């Protein structure tokens, strides 16, 4: 699985806000590998206002050792409610 750093490396020139389709297209243009594109394509089809929102919604391996308190804080995050809990990132 890819990390947030892997995903965000290919979005350095991205202008926000941007819809998911534009974000995936920018990563393709920047030469992102298949794993990064797959993580971005797994995001909900909404407009993203910054890279933090992209990082939270992309299917990345961000918190394999997250504490229960960190998981609880993430569960309270209502930024993108259409993202399943297992797909949310800390």
C-alpha positions, 0 to 999 in steps of 0.5 A: 500500500502507498503512503500519503507522501507517495500520493502527494508527491505527484500533486505538487503542482495541483491547484485547489479546489479540484474535483477527484477527476482533475486530481487523478488526471494531474497524478497521471500527468506527473507519472504516478505509478499504478498504486498511487493512481489506484489510491486516488481513484478510490476517493469519493467523487467530491471537490477537494480543497487542499492536499490534506483532504486528498490525503485523508480520502486516498486509500493510503497506509498512514496509520498502521499503529494508530492509538485508540484515541487517534482512531476515535478522533478520526471517527469524529472527523466529519470532513468527508462523511461518505468515506468508509471508516476503513478508508479514512486516514489519520 
